[in-house]
Amino acid sequence: MKLDGRVCVVTGSGSGIGRATALEMAREGGKVVVSDVNDANGEATAAAIRDEGGEATYVHADMSSNDDILALMQAAVDTYGGLHVLHNNAGIHESDLTTDMTVQSLPIEVWDRLMDINLKGVWLAARAAYPHMRDSGGGAIVNAGSTASLAGYPNCPAYATAKHAIVGLTKGMALDFRDAKIRANCYCPASVDTAMVSKFWEAAEDPDLVKSFMVSTHLHPKRLGYPEEIAKLVCFLASDDALFINGAAILIDAGSLAWRGAD
């Protein structure tokens, strides 16, 4: 029970990696605060945790709203008496908002929306969590990066920019939060079987070709990642087993960035 008794906030946990992580954190003994903007999905995740015998509550939170984020962290403390783990998972992709996804065509409002959620929201969440985690004796922040944190990809200029910045922001958190005994790390997955990734290839002119290409960069296993695989890494980074890991960006990508090519 790596997270036994620890209070964990997981943003964007109504589906995908966030949902898988919330479930895994509860299985590891954590008390989980599920948050999302899709209330039906968020409530379903919390209910699934409780059905397995875990502890969970749901709080609506838009990660572009500082008021929502402050209320989310306070809700964790009010409900469970503290805050020890923050998984900054919530995020969106250009394809959620537009079909114009190149540097020269991306609408300004889409760029701003992605930055508000994928980057500013991560900063605001860490900033809001900090005093509660400090008062709880320390803890861990785990930020969602991407292989797009380290390499360029077509049709995601704002997404890749935000994910590159997450690596730098994570290092800044590790530095500035050290006296409060708060570690900060990020993980960088390749293509994972989530609704966001599906929407990305479905927006392409040839979805089957794009899906095939995304998998082709993976050395082994030659498939999409599973959300549950990412969740295991997040829980490890959040636990004391990873106590000597701080300020790191860890690839979980089936070898995708170990080479430059596609099979």
Backbone bond lengths (Angstrom), bond angles and torsions (degrees), N, CA, C in turn:
res aa  C-N    CA-C-N  psi(-1)  N-CA   C-N-CA  omega(-1)  CA-C   N-CA-C  phi
1 M - - - 1.466 - - 1.526 108.69 -
2 K 1.331 116.65 77.00 1.465 122.74 -172.61 1.523 113.20 -61.42
3 L 1.329 117.46 -25.82 1.465 120.96 -176.05 1.522 111.51 -117.52
4 D 1.310 116.75 27.38 1.455 121.71 -174.00 1.527 111.65 -55.26
5 G 1.338 115.63 119.62 1.457 121.89 176.45 1.503 115.99 79.28
6 R 1.321 118.15 -1.64 1.460 120.07 -177.50 1.532 110.62 -86.03
7 V 1.309 114.74 142.64 1.463 121.20 179.91 1.526 107.89 -91.60
8 C 1.326 115.58 124.41 1.462 121.96 -172.10 1.524 110.12 -123.99
9 V 1.322 116.82 127.71 1.461 122.64 172.65 1.517 108.28 -103.46
10 V 1.328 116.40 128.28 1.466 121.53 178.37 1.520 108.07 -123.16
11 T 1.322 117.01 112.83 1.461 119.82 -179.71 1.533 110.32 -82.83
12 G 1.320 115.54 149.81 1.459 120.15 -179.79 1.514 112.39 59.85
13 S 1.328 116.63 40.78 1.467 119.79 -172.48 1.522 113.43 -101.08
14 G 1.323 116.20 21.31 1.456 119.46 175.10 1.513 113.10 -78.06
15 S 1.333 117.36 -16.60 1.464 120.61 -177.52 1.529 109.32 -160.39
16 G 1.324 115.55 173.44 1.457 122.54 170.89 1.523 114.43 61.06
17 I 1.329 115.47 -141.59 1.459 121.57 -177.53 1.526 110.98 -62.44
18 G 1.329 116.78 -38.58 1.455 119.70 179.37 1.510 112.18 -61.14
19 R 1.313 116.83 -43.88 1.469 120.10 179.40 1.522 110.79 -64.91
20 A 1.338 116.02 -45.27 1.461 119.88 179.38 1.524 111.04 -60.65
21 T 1.336 116.73 -38.94 1.462 120.53 -179.73 1.525 111.23 -69.27
22 A 1.318 117.07 -42.57 1.460 119.77 178.32 1.528 111.08 -58.77
23 L 1.318 116.43 -43.29 1.462 120.66 178.66 1.524 111.01 -64.48
24 E 1.334 116.82 -43.16 1.465 120.39 -178.43 1.531 111.19 -68.08
25 M 1.323 116.78 -38.63 1.466 119.86 177.81 1.518 110.92 -61.18
26 A 1.322 116.82 -40.85 1.468 120.11 178.14 1.521 110.69 -65.60
27 R 1.324 117.14 -39.46 1.473 120.40 178.08 1.521 111.04 -64.78
28 E 1.338 115.91 -26.91 1.466 120.51 178.63 1.528 111.89 -89.39
29 G 1.345 116.74 10.53 1.447 121.42 173.41 1.509 115.62 96.39
30 G 1.340 117.56 2.75 1.449 120.36 -179.89 1.523 112.83 -76.70
31 K 1.331 114.44 153.98 1.459 121.78 171.21 1.519 105.62 -98.56
32 V 1.324 117.06 116.83 1.454 121.11 -163.97 1.525 112.11 -108.08
33 V 1.332 114.62 129.18 1.460 121.39 170.47 1.517 107.01 -101.16
34 V 1.313 115.66 109.32 1.462 123.07 179.18 1.522 108.19 -85.17
35 S 1.328 117.25 135.73 1.475 119.08 175.73 1.519 109.94 -137.65
36 D 1.326 114.64 149.79 1.456 121.09 -179.66 1.526 107.20 -169.46
37 V 1.336 116.37 173.33 1.459 120.64 170.56 1.520 110.73 -99.27
38 N 1.330 116.61 -16.65 1.455 121.95 175.09 1.523 107.82 -92.79
39 D 1.331 116.02 100.06 1.463 120.51 -172.64 1.526 112.58 -63.69
40 A 1.319 117.28 -37.90 1.462 119.89 -179.52 1.531 110.60 -63.12
41 N 1.328 116.39 -44.81 1.463 120.16 179.47 1.523 111.39 -66.91
42 G 1.327 115.97 -42.57 1.450 119.47 179.97 1.512 112.88 -63.06
43 E 1.321 115.90 -45.57 1.463 119.82 177.69 1.524 110.81 -61.85
44 A 1.339 116.56 -36.40 1.467 120.32 179.81 1.523 110.91 -65.44
45 T 1.332 117.47 -39.26 1.465 119.88 177.25 1.520 110.81 -63.68
46 A 1.332 116.96 -47.10 1.464 120.37 179.00 1.527 111.03 -60.69
47 A 1.324 116.32 -40.31 1.469 120.03 179.25 1.524 111.22 -65.79
48 A 1.334 116.69 -38.00 1.465 120.40 178.89 1.526 110.74 -63.74
49 I 1.316 116.69 -38.58 1.465 120.57 176.77 1.522 110.59 -63.85
50 R 1.319 115.94 -46.74 1.470 119.21 -179.49 1.529 111.35 -64.80
51 D 1.332 116.53 -34.99 1.461 120.06 178.21 1.523 111.55 -62.65
52 E 1.338 116.56 -28.18 1.463 120.92 178.02 1.530 112.22 -87.46
53 G 1.328 116.23 2.20 1.450 119.95 179.08 1.512 114.63 93.16
54 G 1.341 117.33 7.31 1.450 121.35 -179.93 1.516 112.33 -90.33
55 E 1.338 115.44 176.21 1.457 121.95 179.05 1.526 109.00 -107.75
56 A 1.330 116.35 127.67 1.457 120.56 -179.52 1.510 110.83 -157.76
57 T 1.319 114.59 148.81 1.456 121.90 172.16 1.520 107.92 -137.43
58 Y 1.313 116.14 155.80 1.467 120.59 -179.56 1.517 110.86 -111.61
59 V 1.339 115.79 136.94 1.459 122.63 176.35 1.525 108.58 -132.99
60 H 1.317 116.57 124.33 1.466 121.20 175.48 1.528 109.30 -67.06
61 A 1.333 117.34 131.07 1.466 119.72 178.65 1.524 110.22 -153.79
62 D 1.325 115.51 121.59 1.457 123.60 172.20 1.525 106.91 -90.19
63 M 1.327 117.16 119.42 1.453 120.14 -173.66 1.532 113.60 -74.89
64 S 1.309 117.12 0.96 1.466 119.90 171.25 1.526 111.27 -96.06
65 S 1.330 117.14 -0.20 1.462 122.31 -177.48 1.525 110.25 -110.94
66 N 1.320 117.12 113.66 1.455 119.72 178.19 1.522 111.50 -62.65
67 D 1.321 117.66 -36.18 1.467 120.80 178.10 1.525 110.87 -61.88
68 D 1.343 116.78 -44.50 1.461 120.31 178.08 1.527 110.97 -61.62
69 I 1.319 115.95 -42.06 1.466 120.52 -177.22 1.524 110.91 -66.71
70 L 1.314 116.98 -43.75 1.464 120.26 176.87 1.527 110.79 -60.16
71 A 1.329 115.95 -42.81 1.468 120.53 179.68 1.530 111.38 -65.66
72 L 1.326 116.74 -35.09 1.465 121.37 178.93 1.524 110.66 -62.77
73 M 1.318 116.98 -48.45 1.466 119.84 -178.92 1.531 110.99 -66.29
74 Q 1.328 116.34 -38.28 1.463 119.66 178.30 1.525 110.81 -65.80
75 A 1.328 116.14 -36.62 1.460 119.98 178.70 1.523 111.41 -63.07
76 A 1.322 116.38 -37.08 1.467 120.13 177.57 1.524 110.53 -61.35
77 V 1.331 116.17 -45.15 1.462 121.16 -179.27 1.528 110.77 -68.26
78 D 1.328 116.25 -42.69 1.472 119.97 -179.30 1.526 111.82 -64.69
79 T 1.334 115.88 -36.38 1.466 120.01 -175.48 1.522 112.31 -81.34
80 Y 1.338 115.84 -43.07 1.468 119.18 -171.36 1.534 114.57 -119.77
81 G 1.329 117.25 -1.20 1.456 119.30 172.43 1.507 117.15 88.27
82 G 1.330 117.71 8.40 1.463 119.80 179.24 1.514 110.82 175.07
83 L 1.333 115.84 -173.09 1.459 121.71 177.32 1.521 107.86 -152.49
84 H 1.339 115.80 125.92 1.464 120.73 -175.78 1.525 113.85 -123.79
85 V 1.327 117.27 -27.53 1.462 120.91 -174.91 1.520 109.72 -136.10
86 L 1.328 115.72 133.75 1.468 121.86 172.70 1.512 108.38 -124.89
87 H 1.325 115.84 120.22 1.463 120.76 172.50 1.522 107.75 -105.01
88 N 1.327 116.25 104.84 1.465 122.24 177.36 1.528 109.07 -80.95
89 N 1.307 115.57 86.42 1.465 122.02 -174.79 1.525 113.34 -103.08
90 A 1.315 118.57 -30.80 1.470 121.32 -172.04 1.522 111.46 -57.09
91 G 1.318 115.60 138.33 1.459 120.18 177.61 1.513 111.32 -172.55
92 I 1.321 115.19 161.92 1.457 121.35 177.51 1.520 108.92 -132.48
93 H 1.322 115.76 167.95 1.461 123.05 179.39 1.521 108.81 -123.41
94 E 1.303 116.63 157.50 1.467 120.88 177.65 1.522 112.43 -50.27
95 S 1.334 116.35 -38.97 1.467 119.97 -176.71 1.517 112.79 -67.30
96 D 1.338 118.00 -13.12 1.466 120.50 173.18 1.526 111.71 -71.99
97 L 1.344 116.31 -18.08 1.460 120.05 -169.72 1.518 115.15 -126.25
98 T 1.334 117.62 -20.60 1.464 119.50 -173.49 1.517 110.85 -159.93
99 T 1.329 116.14 162.48 1.463 121.14 170.67 1.522 110.99 -102.36
100 D 1.335 117.56 -2.97 1.470 122.46 177.43 1.525 107.61 -94.64
101 M 1.338 116.38 98.51 1.457 119.28 -166.56 1.530 113.42 -126.99
102 T 1.310 117.73 30.34 1.455 120.46 173.79 1.526 109.26 -108.10
103 V 1.329 115.79 166.15 1.464 119.86 179.51 1.522 110.68 -55.89
104 Q 1.319 116.57 -40.67 1.468 120.39 -174.46 1.528 113.57 -82.87
105 S 1.347 117.69 -16.22 1.463 118.93 -175.40 1.522 114.32 -113.82
106 L 1.310 118.22 -14.05 1.467 120.61 -175.29 1.526 110.68 -61.26
107 P 1.336 118.33 126.39 1.460 120.55 177.84 1.533 111.43 -62.88
108 I 1.300 116.17 142.77 1.462 120.90 -178.33 1.519 111.21 -58.49
109 E 1.334 116.73 -39.99 1.464 119.15 -177.80 1.525 111.88 -66.90
110 V 1.340 117.10 -28.12 1.460 119.85 176.45 1.531 110.07 -71.65
111 W 1.325 116.66 -43.45 1.466 120.62 175.03 1.532 110.29 -54.72
112 D 1.327 116.05 -48.26 1.462 120.34 -177.44 1.525 111.64 -63.49
113 R 1.331 117.03 -40.23 1.464 120.74 -179.20 1.527 110.91 -64.66
114 L 1.345 116.81 -43.21 1.456 119.60 178.77 1.523 111.51 -63.64
115 M 1.322 116.45 -41.79 1.460 119.03 179.61 1.531 111.36 -65.81
116 D 1.321 117.07 -37.61 1.458 120.90 179.76 1.523 111.54 -61.60
117 I 1.324 117.07 -41.44 1.463 120.76 -175.87 1.525 111.71 -89.54
118 N 1.326 117.22 -48.88 1.463 120.98 -170.61 1.520 113.90 -79.03
119 L 1.322 117.64 -21.63 1.460 120.07 -178.01 1.525 112.07 -123.40
120 K 1.315 116.78 -59.59 1.463 119.15 -179.18 1.523 111.22 -61.14
121 G 1.332 116.91 -38.93 1.458 120.36 179.70 1.522 112.63 -62.41
122 V 1.327 116.74 -35.23 1.468 121.02 177.71 1.532 109.88 -66.46
123 W 1.324 116.21 -43.43 1.466 120.92 177.19 1.529 110.69 -62.71
124 L 1.334 116.79 -47.39 1.459 120.23 -179.27 1.530 111.62 -61.72
125 A 1.331 116.64 -39.30 1.463 119.98 -178.86 1.529 110.73 -66.55
126 A 1.328 116.46 -44.20 1.468 119.53 178.84 1.521 110.51 -64.48
127 R 1.312 115.32 -40.66 1.472 121.72 179.64 1.534 110.64 -62.21
128 A 1.327 116.21 -41.58 1.463 120.74 179.93 1.523 112.20 -73.75
129 A 1.331 116.34 -33.36 1.466 120.03 -178.75 1.518 112.02 -75.92
130 Y 1.318 116.99 -29.01 1.465 122.03 -171.41 1.541 114.03 -49.34
131 P 1.338 120.35 -55.09 1.465 118.15 -175.74 1.526 113.25 -63.79
132 H 1.321 116.54 -33.60 1.466 120.08 179.44 1.529 110.89 -71.22
133 M 1.327 116.68 -40.34 1.460 120.18 178.46 1.529 110.44 -68.29
134 R 1.315 116.71 -39.28 1.471 121.15 176.39 1.523 110.14 -59.67
135 D 1.324 115.66 -46.23 1.467 120.15 -178.08 1.529 111.93 -69.42
136 S 1.338 116.09 -19.87 1.462 120.81 178.77 1.527 111.85 -89.93
137 G 1.330 116.81 1.61 1.455 120.59 178.05 1.504 115.39 97.64
138 G 1.330 117.07 7.65 1.461 120.99 179.76 1.517 111.73 110.15
139 G 1.320 115.56 -174.77 1.460 119.26 -178.97 1.504 111.81 163.70
140 A 1.316 115.93 -149.70 1.460 120.68 -174.32 1.521 111.01 -144.02
141 I 1.322 114.87 139.09 1.462 122.70 171.64 1.517 107.49 -112.64
142 V 1.315 115.79 130.05 1.464 121.28 178.72 1.525 107.80 -122.49
143 N 1.324 116.07 114.85 1.464 122.33 -176.47 1.522 111.27 -99.99
144 A 1.318 115.74 143.72 1.459 121.32 178.04 1.521 110.09 -83.53
145 G 1.326 115.48 108.90 1.450 120.99 169.78 1.526 109.06 -96.28
146 S 1.326 116.21 -147.76 1.459 121.77 -177.77 1.522 107.44 -172.83
147 T 1.330 116.34 162.39 1.464 116.83 167.42 1.530 109.29 -61.08
148 A 1.341 116.54 -21.53 1.464 120.99 173.69 1.526 111.93 -73.28
149 S 1.343 117.59 -1.51 1.461 121.41 169.55 1.519 111.32 -77.34
150 L 1.341 115.58 -16.58 1.455 120.77 -170.42 1.523 113.96 -128.06
151 A 1.323 116.69 -9.44 1.463 120.73 -178.24 1.521 109.21 -147.59
152 G 1.309 116.26 159.55 1.458 120.80 176.98 1.517 111.70 -85.61
153 Y 1.318 115.75 149.09 1.460 122.18 177.35 1.527 108.57 -136.42
154 P 1.328 117.88 149.37 1.460 119.36 178.21 1.527 111.18 -70.12
155 N 1.310 115.08 149.46 1.472 122.44 172.41 1.526 113.83 62.66
156 C 1.313 117.41 33.56 1.469 118.74 173.30 1.529 110.57 -156.10
157 P 1.335 118.01 55.50 1.467 119.02 -178.42 1.517 113.71 -64.65
158 A 1.318 118.20 -40.82 1.463 120.37 179.81 1.526 110.66 -74.21
159 Y 1.320 116.51 -41.52 1.463 120.79 179.17 1.519 110.61 -59.76
160 A 1.333 116.52 -48.81 1.462 120.32 -179.18 1.523 111.35 -64.89
161 T 1.325 117.03 -38.08 1.463 120.01 178.21 1.523 110.78 -62.56
162 A 1.326 116.27 -46.35 1.462 120.07 179.20 1.525 111.34 -63.16
163 K 1.327 116.66 -41.64 1.458 119.66 -177.76 1.532 111.32 -70.76
164 H 1.336 118.19 -34.56 1.462 119.49 171.51 1.535 109.77 -59.30
165 A 1.327 115.81 -44.26 1.464 120.29 -177.62 1.516 112.21 -65.80
166 I 1.330 117.85 -29.01 1.460 120.96 179.58 1.527 110.72 -60.05
167 V 1.329 117.18 -36.03 1.463 119.79 179.05 1.528 110.08 -61.91
168 G 1.321 116.89 -46.20 1.456 120.54 178.54 1.513 112.63 -66.17
169 L 1.324 116.58 -40.48 1.464 120.80 179.18 1.527 110.51 -64.21
170 T 1.322 116.63 -39.65 1.463 120.95 178.42 1.521 111.06 -60.38
171 K 1.313 116.80 -42.95 1.466 120.68 178.23 1.530 110.52 -64.22
172 G 1.338 115.83 -38.49 1.459 119.36 176.90 1.509 112.35 -64.17
173 M 1.336 117.17 -39.32 1.466 120.73 176.60 1.527 110.67 -62.57
174 A 1.339 116.32 -45.27 1.462 119.74 -179.43 1.530 110.65 -58.05
175 L 1.305 116.05 -39.40 1.466 121.10 -180.00 1.522 111.99 -70.70
176 D 1.317 116.24 -50.09 1.465 120.00 -172.22 1.521 113.48 -77.75
177 F 1.323 117.45 -21.34 1.462 120.62 -177.24 1.530 112.79 -99.75
178 R 1.323 118.00 4.31 1.455 120.68 -171.92 1.532 112.73 -61.25
179 D 1.336 117.26 -39.65 1.469 119.44 -177.15 1.523 112.46 -68.35
180 A 1.331 116.13 -20.40 1.465 120.45 177.27 1.529 111.91 -91.29
181 K 1.342 116.61 6.01 1.466 122.50 179.86 1.527 111.91 60.62
182 I 1.336 114.94 39.24 1.467 121.76 177.26 1.516 108.11 -110.76
183 R 1.322 116.60 119.02 1.461 121.32 174.88 1.532 109.70 -89.04
184 A 1.329 115.91 153.57 1.466 120.75 175.99 1.519 109.39 -138.48
185 N 1.315 115.70 128.96 1.461 121.95 176.99 1.521 109.07 -140.16
186 C 1.314 115.83 163.26 1.466 119.36 171.67 1.522 109.14 -132.33
187 Y 1.299 115.28 155.65 1.460 122.33 177.95 1.522 108.01 -117.55
188 C 1.330 115.92 149.30 1.468 120.69 -172.96 1.523 109.88 -127.27
189 P 1.327 117.81 90.09 1.462 120.09 -178.86 1.521 112.26 -83.74
190 A 1.325 114.66 154.09 1.464 121.24 168.33 1.531 107.53 -83.21
191 S 1.313 117.76 -149.86 1.468 121.09 -174.49 1.527 110.85 -73.45
192 V 1.326 114.88 122.05 1.461 122.17 -177.83 1.525 108.34 -117.67
193 D 1.308 116.29 147.15 1.465 122.30 -175.86 1.529 110.34 -75.04
194 T 1.333 115.28 83.05 1.468 122.30 178.85 1.524 108.98 -130.92
195 A 1.328 115.44 168.27 1.468 120.34 178.90 1.526 111.24 -63.26
196 M 1.336 117.64 -35.71 1.457 120.31 179.91 1.522 111.45 -63.55
197 V 1.329 116.69 -44.49 1.463 120.46 179.80 1.527 110.28 -66.60
198 S 1.321 117.17 -40.08 1.467 120.30 177.99 1.523 111.20 -60.39
199 K 1.331 115.97 -42.44 1.459 119.86 179.85 1.516 111.46 -64.36
200 F 1.338 117.02 -33.45 1.462 121.61 179.47 1.521 110.84 -62.53
201 W 1.338 117.62 -49.89 1.466 117.06 -177.79 1.528 111.53 -76.70
202 E 1.321 117.18 -27.45 1.464 119.23 178.16 1.530 111.81 -68.19
203 A 1.333 116.99 -22.21 1.468 121.13 178.42 1.516 112.51 -79.47
204 A 1.332 117.49 -9.94 1.464 121.59 -177.57 1.520 111.06 -79.36
205 E 1.328 116.10 159.93 1.467 121.11 177.10 1.516 110.63 -64.11
206 D 1.317 117.16 -35.07 1.467 122.24 178.58 1.534 108.23 -127.15
207 P 1.344 117.33 84.75 1.473 120.59 -175.17 1.526 113.70 -56.46
208 D 1.342 117.35 -41.12 1.467 119.84 -178.35 1.520 111.28 -63.72
209 L 1.317 116.32 -38.01 1.464 120.60 179.23 1.524 110.82 -66.08
210 V 1.325 116.53 -43.90 1.460 120.54 -179.11 1.532 110.40 -65.92
211 K 1.323 117.74 -43.60 1.462 120.68 178.02 1.526 110.43 -60.51
212 S 1.323 115.69 -44.36 1.457 119.91 179.98 1.525 111.17 -62.07
213 F 1.329 116.72 -39.98 1.456 120.58 179.92 1.526 110.79 -66.44
214 M 1.319 116.86 -40.69 1.462 120.26 -179.18 1.523 110.90 -61.16
215 V 1.314 117.02 -40.50 1.465 121.13 179.13 1.524 110.77 -74.62
216 S 1.335 116.97 -30.13 1.463 120.68 -173.75 1.520 113.14 -66.61
217 T 1.329 118.05 -21.11 1.463 119.71 177.92 1.524 112.11 -78.31
218 H 1.319 117.69 -14.33 1.461 121.46 -179.32 1.533 108.67 -78.79
219 L 1.322 116.56 126.62 1.460 119.85 -179.18 1.519 111.43 -73.37
220 H 1.328 116.47 -53.25 1.464 122.54 177.44 1.521 107.89 -166.59
221 P 1.312 118.20 132.24 1.462 127.15 -0.85 1.529 111.87 -75.87
222 K 1.311 115.60 151.42 1.462 121.88 -176.56 1.531 109.36 -87.65
223 R 1.320 115.03 73.18 1.465 122.43 -179.80 1.515 108.66 -162.17
224 L 1.330 116.27 174.19 1.449 120.51 170.17 1.530 109.66 -69.10
225 G 1.329 116.20 151.94 1.448 119.49 172.64 1.517 110.72 -72.04
226 Y 1.326 115.77 160.20 1.458 121.50 176.37 1.529 109.01 -103.17
227 P 1.332 118.03 139.32 1.465 119.79 177.63 1.524 112.71 -53.06
228 E 1.327 116.71 -35.00 1.463 120.31 -178.28 1.530 111.43 -65.40
229 E 1.332 117.40 -30.10 1.462 120.42 177.50 1.524 111.05 -68.13
230 I 1.316 115.85 -39.75 1.468 120.03 178.04 1.525 109.46 -68.12
231 A 1.317 116.56 -39.37 1.469 121.25 -179.33 1.526 111.39 -59.05
232 K 1.333 116.98 -38.19 1.471 120.17 178.81 1.524 110.58 -61.40
233 L 1.333 116.98 -41.54 1.461 120.46 179.30 1.526 110.80 -67.20
234 V 1.325 117.17 -43.13 1.469 120.54 179.51 1.520 110.04 -58.52
235 C 1.325 117.35 -45.26 1.462 120.66 -178.62 1.528 111.22 -66.18
236 F 1.311 116.77 -36.92 1.470 119.72 175.35 1.525 110.44 -61.89
237 L 1.323 117.69 -47.99 1.460 121.01 -178.99 1.521 111.95 -64.23
238 A 1.322 116.70 -28.33 1.463 121.23 179.31 1.517 112.57 -79.65
239 S 1.323 117.70 -15.18 1.460 122.10 -172.64 1.527 111.84 -95.94
240 D 1.328 115.96 169.60 1.458 121.60 177.57 1.524 112.33 -70.59
241 D 1.328 117.98 -13.52 1.464 119.84 174.12 1.525 111.36 -62.92
242 A 1.343 115.92 -22.66 1.468 121.32 -179.94 1.524 111.56 -106.73
243 L 1.337 116.67 26.93 1.463 120.84 -172.67 1.529 112.94 -60.47
244 F 1.333 118.17 -25.95 1.462 120.95 -178.28 1.526 111.91 -96.45
245 I 1.324 117.15 10.25 1.468 121.73 177.01 1.519 107.95 -107.35
246 N 1.313 116.33 118.45 1.462 120.57 -176.22 1.522 109.27 -151.87
247 G 1.317 116.60 134.27 1.457 121.81 179.22 1.517 113.86 72.76
248 A 1.331 117.30 22.14 1.462 121.60 -173.86 1.528 112.14 -101.04
249 A 1.327 115.04 153.90 1.469 122.81 170.65 1.521 106.52 -117.85
250 I 1.322 116.08 110.79 1.460 121.36 -170.02 1.521 110.35 -107.99
251 L 1.325 115.65 122.66 1.460 120.87 177.98 1.523 111.02 -74.40
252 I 1.317 116.06 139.50 1.463 123.03 169.97 1.526 104.92 -138.80
253 D 1.343 115.56 81.97 1.466 120.25 -161.83 1.517 115.16 -141.19
254 A 1.335 118.08 17.97 1.470 121.75 179.59 1.527 112.21 53.77
255 G 1.329 116.12 29.54 1.459 119.81 178.52 1.512 115.18 81.56
256 S 1.332 116.85 12.03 1.464 120.37 -174.35 1.521 113.08 -57.38
257 L 1.335 117.90 -39.35 1.459 120.69 -177.77 1.524 112.63 -99.76
258 A 1.339 116.56 12.13 1.456 120.64 175.36 1.524 111.36 -80.92
259 W 1.335 116.48 -7.96 1.455 120.56 -178.96 1.506 108.92 -150.43
260 R 1.315 116.89 -177.53 1.472 121.68 178.86 1.529 107.33 -129.56
261 G 1.333 115.19 89.06 1.449 117.68 -179.79 1.512 112.08 176.16
262 A 1.326 115.36 -171.44 1.467 122.73 178.16 1.510 108.59 -151.04
263 D 1.320 116.44 137.21 1.467 122.36 176.02 1.513 110.16 -88.94
